Amino acid sequence: MELFGIFIAAAVINNFVLIQFLGICPFVGVSGKLSSAVSMGMAVTFVMTMASMVTFLIQHYILIPAGIGFLQTVAFILVIASLVQFVEMVIKKVSTGLYRALGIFLPLITTNCAIMGLCLFAVMKDYSFIQTLIFAIGAGAGFTLALVLMAGIREELELADVPETLQGAGITMIVAGILALGFMGFAGMKF
């Protein structure tokens, strides 16, 4: 039950995008089309999961035993950047269409503060390896959920009669705020 609580808390109650406001750049940039939102969500989930596992191992088996925990941020940045390069190479070989669709947003995963935040939060919460893994999968699922919800709404807004002054970024920010308010309603849930 504890692992389920960690998953739900990361995915819904403390959603990285809508509650903690981490990873806003890809949230706004890639949520224009549902297909690219799902792809970006899966890529971010994969990188979050891999980064959390590797950073856990580095933290607990290299940095802490060597007494160099102060290098945590630098080590985590290097791990995340390396993993994103790996994901970019795999996507380029497996699906060139997806690679072209993601375009500039794929390298943005490297600077996605949601991934760095995930790794740091897992360390701060002193999670075990399994808890860290579930936390990462939940955070990735929540990130994907936020992207997909926003993309679906933005696709519907293309057909709506939005006032000219609100078209584009204006209505996107309003919708993001309303989604955040909706997710804040889960804040009282306890697992």
C-alpha positions in Angstrom: 0.0 0.0 0.0 2.9 2.3 0.7 4.2 2.0 -2.9 0.8 2.7 -4.3 0.6 5.8 -2.1 4.0 7.0 -3.4 2.8 6.4 -7.0 -0.5 8.3 -6.6 1.2 11.1 -4.7 3.7 11.6 -7.4 1.3 11.3 -10.3 -1.7 13.2 -9.0 -1.5 14.8 -5.6 1.9 16.4 -6.1 2.0 16.4 -9.9 5.3 17.8 -11.0 3.9 20.1 -13.7 0.6 21.3 -12.3 1.3 21.4 -8.5 5.1 21.8 -8.2 5.5 23.8 -11.5 8.5 21.8 -12.7 8.9 21.0 -16.4 6.7 23.9 -17.6 8.7 24.5 -20.8 7.9 21.1 -22.5 4.4 21.3 -20.9 3.6 24.5 -22.9 5.8 23.7 -25.9 4.9 20.2 -26.7 1.2 20.2 -25.7 0.0 21.5 -29.0 -0.7 18.1 -30.5 -1.8 14.9 -28.7 0.6 12.6 -30.5 3.7 14.6 -29.7 2.5 15.1 -26.1 2.2 11.3 -25.6 5.6 10.8 -27.2 7.2 13.4 -25.1 5.5 12.1 -21.9 6.9 8.6 -22.6 10.4 9.9 -23.3 10.3 12.0 -20.1 9.0 9.0 -18.1 11.7 6.8 -19.4 14.4 9.4 -18.6 12.9 10.0 -15.2 12.9 6.3 -14.4 16.5 5.7 -15.6 17.8 8.9 -14.0 16.3 8.1 -10.7 17.8 4.6 -10.6 21.2 5.7 -11.7 21.3 8.7 -9.4 20.2 6.6 -6.5 23.1 4.2 -7.1 25.5 7.0 -7.5 24.3 8.8 -4.3 24.3 5.7 -2.1 27.3 3.8 -3.4 29.7 6.5 -4.6 29.0 10.0 -3.2 27.9 9.1 0.4 30.6 6.5 1.0 33.3 8.7 -0.4 32.1 11.7 1.7 31.5 13.8 -1.4 27.8 14.3 -1.2 28.3 18.0 -2.0 28.9 16.9 -5.7 25.4 15.5 -5.9 24.1 18.2 -8.2 27.0 18.0 -10.6 26.8 14.2 -10.7 23.0 14.3 -11.3 23.3 16.8 -14.1 25.9 14.6 -15.8 23.7 11.5 -15.5 20.6 13.3 -16.8 22.5 14.8 -19.8 24.0 11.4 -20.7 20.6 9.6 -20.5 18.9 12.2 -22.7 21.6 11.8 -25.3 21.1 8.0 -25.2 17.3 8.4 -25.5 17.8 10.8 -28.4 20.0 8.3 -30.3 17.5 5.5 -29.7 14.5 7.5 -30.9 16.5 8.7 -33.9 17.2 5.0 -34.9 13.8 3.6 -34.0 11.5 6.3 -35.2 12.8 9.1 -37.4 9.2 10.5 -37.7 9.0 10.8 -33.9 12.5 12.3 -33.8 11.5 15.0 -36.3 8.1 15.6 -34.5 9.8 16.2 -31.2 12.5 18.4 -32.8 14.1 20.9 -30.4 12.0 19.6 -27.5 14.0 16.4 -27.1 17.2 18.1 -26.1 15.0 20.2 -23.7 14.6 17.1 -21.6 18.2 17.6 -20.6 17.3 20.9 -18.9 13.9 19.7 -17.7 13.9 20.7 -14.1 11.3 18.0 -13.4 13.9 15.3 -13.9 16.4 17.0 -11.7 13.7 17.7 -9.1 12.7 14.1 -9.1 16.2 12.9 -8.4 16.7 15.5 -5.6 13.3 14.9 -4.0 14.0 11.1 -3.9 17.2 11.8 -2.0 15.6 14.3 0.3 12.8 11.9 1.1 15.3 9.1 1.8 13.5 6.6 -0.4 14.7 3.1 -0.9 15.6 1.9 -4.4 12.1 0.5 -5.0 10.4 3.5 -3.6 12.6 5.7 -5.8 11.6 3.7 -8.8 7.9 3.9 -8.0 8.3 7.6 -7.3 9.9 8.1 -10.8 7.3 6.1 -12.6 4.5 8.0 -10.8 6.1 11.3 -11.6 6.5 10.3 -15.2 2.9 9.2 -15.4 1.7 12.4 -13.9 3.9 14.4 -16.3 2.4 12.5 -19.2 -1.1 12.9 -17.8 -0.6 16.7 -17.6 0.8 16.8 -21.1 -2.0 14.7 -22.6 -4.8 16.7 -20.8 -3.3 20.0 -22.0 -2.8 18.7 -25.6 -6.4 17.4 -25.8 -7.8 20.7 -24.5 -5.5 22.7 -26.9 -6.6 20.7 -29.9 -10.3 21.4 -28.9 -9.5 25.1 -28.5 -8.4 25.2 -32.1 -12.1 24.7 -33.0 -13.4 27.1 -30.3 -14.3 30.7 -30.7 -11.5 32.1 -28.5 -11.3 35.9 -28.4 -8.4 37.2 -30.5 -6.6 38.8 -27.5 -6.5 35.4 -25.7 -5.4 33.2 -28.6 -2.1 31.4 -28.3 -0.2 31.8 -25.1 -3.0 33.6 -23.2 -5.6 30.8 -23.4 -2.8 28.2 -22.8 -1.9 29.8 -19.5 -5.5 30.2 -18.5 -6.2 26.5 -19.2 -3.0 25.5 -17.4 -4.1 27.5 -14.3 -7.5 25.8 -14.4 -5.9 22.4 -14.7 -3.6 23.2 -11.7 -6.6 24.3 -9.7 -8.3 21.0 -10.5 -5.3 19.0 -9.4 -5.0 21.1 -6.2 -8.3 19.5 -5.2 -6.4 16.2 -4.6 -4.2 17.9 -2.0 -6.2 16.6 0.9 -5.9 12.9 -0.1 -3.7 10.8 2.2 -2.3 7.4 1.5 
